[in-house]
Structures are given as structure tokens and as C-alpha cells.
Amino acid sequence: MELDELKAGWAELDRRLDRIEAAVVVSGPRRGVKSELRALVAWQLIQLIAGLMLAVAAGSFWVDHRAQPSLLVTGVLLHLYGVAMIVAAVRNLVLVARVDEDSPVLTLQARIADLRAWRIREGRWFGVVGCFMWVAMVIWAFGLLGVDVVAANPAFVGLQLITAVVCLGVFIVVSRLDGKPEGSAVRRAQERLDEIERFRLG
């Protein structure tokens, strides 16, 4: 075999290897990005159902207690919280649906970045509001038993609010220390994308 023929053979072999590597990038780890988000989708469906149930139950509660201001306000707050759960779950599901593994890597990275940013904002909002919302849940529970605990025992409710403020302080500290504010599912998807990028850059 002549030297020129040998060089041409090596060049053709290199081109074939490049095509194989490109195919691995497309069909290999990239295909796992969306599967990493399945747990998030499952949780959002649960949150969606829970939000619907809370919105309906709280809506019925404040309608039935329109004459009692404290119970009316409690019911409205819980109703709005249920609606917020629904909106947040739908927003998450839409952002996950936009993650298309067949799109260019840069587009995929932008989609994951959008989802990550939303998850962080959502987590902070629900964390802060949740510290106080459980007080509303306590008042609601007493209300379902026929007791207006705000009127009957305001000191008890005041103590719960103080506890809620302490809870808020703990949440702020924990959230600052949390290395995965976007959640483990989004973190794993981001890590999979990072693997793709490292592989692509060689």
C-alpha cells in the first residue's frame, strides 16, 4: 500500500470517529436530561392536585364564614395559597415541557437555566409564606371544629405568630446554606448538561 493511500485511509477513519462521537453526544447523555426531571413532574402533579383541593376547601370555608372576619380572612389566605400552588405547579410543568432534548445544546442550557431560576424564586416564596401559612392552617382547623380561636384565645394565636417569625429566621439561614436551592431534579439535569458540554469540548 502506498503512503498516500495509507494517509487517506487514516483521514477517512478520523472522519468516521468524529461522526460516531457526534452521534454519542446526541443519543447518549443528552437523552438523559429530561428523564432527570421526571421526579419533579410527579411532584408538581401532586402539588397541582393538593392545590386544587385546598383552593376548593378553603373557598368553601370562607364563603361559609363571611360573618366572622378572622375566619373569613383565614379562608381567603388559604384559598389564595391553594391558587398559588396551582399556578406554581403549572408553571413548572410548562418549563419542563419546554426542555427539548433534540434542540441545540445552547437552547437546552437556556431552558434548564430558566427552570432553575424559577425553582429558586418559587422555593423562596413558598418558604417565606409557608412559615406563616401554617398558622392559618391551625386557625382553619379550629374553625372546622366550630371554634374561632382568634376570638377565643388570641394569646395562643399570637404565640403561633411568634413561632412563625422564628421559623422564618431558620428558613433564611437554611436557605443561605442550601447548596441546591433549585431542587435535586433540576440539579441532576444541569449536571447532565455539564457532562455533555465537557464531552463536546473534549
C-alpha positions as CSV (number, residue, x, y, z in Angstrom):
1,M,0.0,0.0,0.0
2,E,1.3,3.4,-1.0
3,L,2.0,6.1,1.7
4,D,-0.7,8.4,0.2
5,E,-3.3,5.6,0.3
6,L,-2.4,4.9,4.0
7,K,-2.8,8.7,4.8
8,A,-6.1,8.8,3.0
9,G,-7.3,5.7,5.0
10,W,-6.4,7.3,8.3
11,A,-8.2,10.5,7.4
12,E,-11.3,8.6,6.5
13,L,-11.1,6.7,9.8
14,D,-10.8,10.0,11.7
15,R,-13.9,11.3,10.0
16,R,-15.8,8.2,10.9
17,L,-14.7,8.6,14.5
18,D,-15.8,12.2,14.6
19,R,-19.3,11.2,13.3
20,I,-19.5,8.5,16.0
21,E,-18.6,10.9,18.7
22,A,-21.2,13.4,17.4
23,A,-23.8,10.7,17.5
24,V,-22.9,9.7,21.0
25,V,-23.4,13.4,22.1
26,V,-26.8,13.4,20.6
27,S,-28.1,10.0,21.6
28,G,-26.1,9.4,24.8
29,P,-26.1,11.5,27.9
30,R,-28.2,14.3,26.2
31,R,-31.1,11.9,26.2
32,G,-31.0,11.6,29.9
33,V,-31.6,15.3,30.6
34,K,-35.4,15.1,30.6
35,S,-35.5,11.8,32.5
36,E,-33.8,13.6,35.4
37,L,-36.9,15.8,35.6
38,R,-39.4,13.1,35.9
39,A,-39.5,13.2,39.7
40,L,-40.1,17.0,39.5
41,V,-43.0,16.4,37.2
42,A,-44.5,13.8,39.5
43,W,-44.2,16.2,42.5
44,Q,-45.8,19.0,40.5
45,L,-48.8,16.8,39.6
46,I,-49.2,16.0,43.3
47,Q,-48.9,19.8,44.2
48,L,-51.4,20.6,41.5
49,I,-54.0,18.2,43.0
50,A,-53.2,19.4,46.5
51,G,-53.6,23.0,45.5
52,L,-56.9,22.3,43.8
53,M,-58.2,20.5,46.9
54,L,-57.0,23.3,49.2
55,A,-58.5,26.1,47.0
56,V,-61.9,24.3,46.9
57,A,-62.0,23.5,50.6
58,A,-60.7,27.0,51.7
59,G,-63.0,28.7,49.2
60,S,-66.0,26.9,50.7
61,F,-64.8,27.7,54.2
62,W,-64.5,31.5,53.8
63,V,-67.9,31.6,52.0
64,D,-69.5,29.8,54.9
65,H,-67.8,32.2,57.5
66,R,-68.3,35.5,55.8
67,A,-69.8,36.9,59.1
68,Q,-66.6,36.1,61.1
69,P,-63.8,38.4,60.0
70,S,-60.9,36.3,61.4
71,L,-62.2,33.1,59.8
72,L,-63.1,34.9,56.6
73,V,-59.5,36.3,56.3
74,T,-58.0,32.9,57.1
75,G,-60.1,31.2,54.5
76,V,-59.2,33.8,51.8
77,L,-55.5,33.5,52.6
78,L,-55.6,29.7,52.3
79,H,-57.7,29.9,49.2
80,L,-55.0,32.2,47.6
81,Y,-52.3,29.9,48.8
82,G,-54.0,27.0,47.1
83,V,-54.3,29.0,43.9
84,A,-50.6,29.9,44.2
85,M,-49.8,26.1,44.5
86,I,-51.7,25.5,41.3
87,V,-50.1,28.4,39.4
88,A,-46.6,27.3,40.5
89,A,-47.2,23.7,39.5
90,V,-48.5,24.6,36.1
91,R,-45.5,27.0,35.6
92,N,-43.1,24.2,36.5
93,L,-44.8,21.7,34.1
94,V,-44.7,24.3,31.3
95,L,-41.0,24.9,31.8
96,V,-40.2,21.2,31.9
97,A,-42.2,20.7,28.7
98,R,-40.0,23.3,27.0
99,V,-36.9,21.2,27.7
100,D,-36.5,19.6,24.3
101,E,-33.5,17.2,24.1
102,D,-33.5,17.5,20.3
103,S,-32.8,21.2,20.5
104,P,-29.2,22.6,20.3
105,V,-27.2,22.4,23.4
106,L,-27.2,26.1,24.0
107,T,-31.0,26.2,23.7
108,L,-31.2,23.3,26.1
109,Q,-28.9,25.1,28.6
110,A,-31.1,28.2,28.4
111,R,-34.3,26.1,29.1
112,I,-32.7,24.5,32.1
113,A,-31.4,27.9,33.3
114,D,-35.0,29.3,33.1
115,L,-36.3,26.3,35.1
116,R,-33.6,26.7,37.7
117,A,-34.2,30.4,38.1
118,W,-37.9,29.8,38.6
119,R,-37.4,26.9,41.0
120,I,-35.2,29.1,43.2
121,R,-37.7,32.1,43.2
122,E,-40.6,29.7,43.8
123,G,-38.8,27.9,46.6
124,R,-38.0,31.2,48.4
125,W,-41.6,32.5,48.1
126,F,-43.2,29.3,49.4
127,G,-40.6,29.1,52.1
128,V,-41.3,32.6,53.4
129,V,-45.1,32.4,53.0
130,G,-45.2,28.8,54.3
131,C,-43.7,29.9,57.7
132,F,-46.9,31.9,58.3
133,M,-49.4,29.9,56.4
134,W,-49.3,27.0,58.8
135,V,-50.7,29.4,61.4
136,A,-53.7,30.0,59.1
137,M,-54.0,26.2,58.9
138,V,-54.2,26.0,62.7
139,I,-56.9,28.7,62.8
140,W,-58.7,26.9,59.9
141,A,-58.6,23.6,61.8
142,F,-60.2,25.2,64.9
143,G,-62.7,26.8,62.6
144,L,-63.7,23.5,61.2
145,L,-64.4,22.4,64.7
146,G,-66.7,25.4,65.2
147,V,-64.2,27.4,67.3
148,D,-63.0,30.9,66.3
149,V,-59.6,30.6,68.1
150,V,-58.6,34.1,67.2
151,A,-61.5,35.5,69.2
152,A,-61.5,32.7,71.9
153,N,-57.7,32.7,72.6
154,P,-55.8,35.5,70.9
155,A,-52.7,34.8,73.1
156,F,-52.5,31.3,71.6
157,V,-52.6,32.8,68.0
158,G,-50.0,35.4,69.0
159,L,-47.7,32.6,70.2
160,Q,-48.1,30.8,66.9
161,L,-47.2,34.0,65.0
162,I,-44.1,34.4,67.1
163,T,-43.2,30.8,66.3
164,A,-43.8,31.6,62.6
165,V,-41.3,34.5,62.8
166,V,-38.7,32.2,64.4
167,C,-39.5,29.7,61.5
168,L,-38.8,32.5,59.0
169,G,-35.4,33.2,60.6
170,V,-34.5,29.5,60.5
171,F,-35.6,29.3,56.8
172,I,-33.5,32.3,55.9
173,V,-30.4,30.7,57.5
174,V,-31.1,27.3,56.0
175,S,-31.7,28.7,52.5
176,R,-28.4,30.5,52.6
177,L,-26.6,27.3,53.4
178,D,-28.6,25.2,50.9
179,G,-26.3,24.2,48.1
180,K,-29.2,23.0,45.9
181,P,-31.9,25.7,46.1
182,E,-33.3,24.6,42.7
183,G,-34.0,21.1,43.9
184,S,-32.2,17.8,43.3
185,A,-34.1,17.0,40.0
186,V,-33.0,20.3,38.3
187,R,-29.6,19.9,39.7
188,R,-29.2,16.5,38.2
189,A,-30.4,17.8,34.8
190,Q,-27.9,20.6,35.0
191,E,-25.1,18.1,35.8
192,R,-26.1,16.0,32.8
193,L,-25.9,19.1,30.6
194,D,-22.5,19.9,32.1
195,E,-21.3,16.4,31.1
196,I,-22.5,17.0,27.6
197,E,-20.6,20.2,27.4
198,R,-17.4,18.7,28.7
199,F,-17.7,15.9,26.3
200,R,-18.4,18.3,23.4
201,L,-15.4,20.4,24.2
202,G,-13.2,17.3,24.6
